[in-house]
Amino acid sequence: MTDPVFRQSSEILTINTDGQGLFDVTRKVERWLETTDIVEGVLTLFCRHTSASLLIQENAAPAVQRDMALTSVSVQIPIFHGRPRLGTWQGIYLFEHRRRPHRREIAMHAIGMTQ
């Protein structure tokens, strides 16, 4: 068994929106996080735009997504067992504020321990 190693990793996630609304990026973030080998730490996501934002919102019932939560340009999520430690019904969303399509970038940064 090897000793844990402290590591950090970063990447840009590009999302093409088709106009105003919520875009679930949870799976894309999870797939990237798997490549980092970080099993315990902190994940920071930062939206590089002023007319789009990030939020954690329910991902089970589409009707709930119409109840808009407060938004910001960054979120921090604990990493536990190599995955974002989200609640059972939570997902990570890019919220496009503009009506027309845009190409959006989310800066992802993970820092923590590997196995």
C-alpha positions in Angstrom: 0.0 0.0 0.0 1.4 3.4 -1.0 1.2 6.5 1.2 -1.3 9.2 0.2 0.0 12.0 -2.0 -1.1 15.6 -2.0 -2.1 16.7 -5.5 -3.9 19.4 -7.4 -5.3 19.5 -10.9 -7.1 22.0 -13.1 -8.9 22.0 -16.4 -11.4 24.1 -18.4 -14.8 22.6 -19.1 -16.5 24.1 -22.2 -20.3 24.1 -22.4 -22.3 25.1 -25.5 -25.6 26.5 -24.4 -28.7 26.8 -26.7 -30.1 29.9 -24.9 -31.4 30.8 -21.4 -31.8 27.9 -18.9 -30.1 25.3 -16.8 -27.5 23.0 -18.2 -26.6 20.0 -16.0 -22.8 19.6 -15.9 -22.6 17.1 -13.1 -21.5 14.1 -15.1 -18.9 16.0 -17.1 -17.4 17.3 -13.8 -17.5 13.8 -12.3 -15.7 12.3 -15.3 -13.0 14.9 -15.1 -12.5 14.4 -11.4 -12.0 10.7 -11.9 -9.0 11.5 -14.1 -7.3 13.4 -11.2 -7.0 10.4 -8.8 -7.9 12.7 -6.0 -10.0 10.8 -3.4 -10.4 13.4 -0.6 -10.2 17.1 -0.9 -12.0 20.1 -2.3 -13.4 20.8 -5.8 -13.8 24.5 -6.9 -15.8 25.4 -10.0 -15.6 28.9 -11.4 -17.8 30.3 -14.3 -15.6 32.6 -16.4 -18.6 34.8 -17.5 -20.8 37.6 -16.1 -23.9 36.6 -18.0 -23.9 33.0 -16.8 -23.5 31.5 -13.3 -23.2 28.2 -11.4 -25.5 26.6 -8.9 -26.3 23.4 -7.1 -29.9 22.5 -7.7 -32.2 19.5 -7.4 -31.7 17.1 -10.3 -34.6 14.7 -9.7 -37.8 16.5 -10.5 -37.8 18.9 -13.6 -40.5 21.1 -12.0 -38.2 21.9 -9.1 -35.7 23.4 -11.5 -38.2 26.2 -12.2 -37.8 27.3 -8.5 -34.6 29.3 -9.1 -32.0 29.3 -6.4 -29.6 32.2 -5.8 -26.7 32.0 -8.2 -23.0 33.0 -8.2 -19.9 32.4 -10.3 -18.3 29.8 -8.1 -19.1 26.8 -6.0 -16.9 24.7 -3.7 -17.8 21.0 -3.2 -16.0 18.5 -0.9 -14.5 15.5 -2.6 -15.2 12.2 -0.9 -14.1 8.8 -2.3 -13.1 10.4 -5.5 -16.5 12.0 -6.2 -18.2 15.4 -5.5 -20.0 15.0 -2.1 -23.4 16.2 -3.4 -26.7 15.4 -1.7 -28.9 12.7 -3.1 -31.0 15.0 -5.2 -28.3 17.6 -6.1 -26.7 18.3 -9.4 -24.3 21.0 -10.7 -25.7 23.4 -13.2 -24.5 26.2 -15.5 -27.3 28.8 -15.6 -27.3 30.6 -18.9 -28.7 34.1 -18.5 -28.8 35.1 -22.1 -31.5 34.1 -24.6 -29.1 33.2 -27.5 -26.6 30.4 -27.6 -23.2 30.9 -26.1 -19.9 29.0 -25.5 -19.2 29.0 -21.8 -16.1 28.0 -19.8 -16.0 26.6 -16.3 -12.6 26.5 -14.7 -12.3 23.4 -12.5 -9.7 23.0 -9.8 -9.4 20.0 -7.5 -7.0 19.8 -4.6 -6.5 16.9 -2.1 -5.1 13.5 -1.4 -4.7 10.6 -3.7 -4.7 6.9 -2.7 
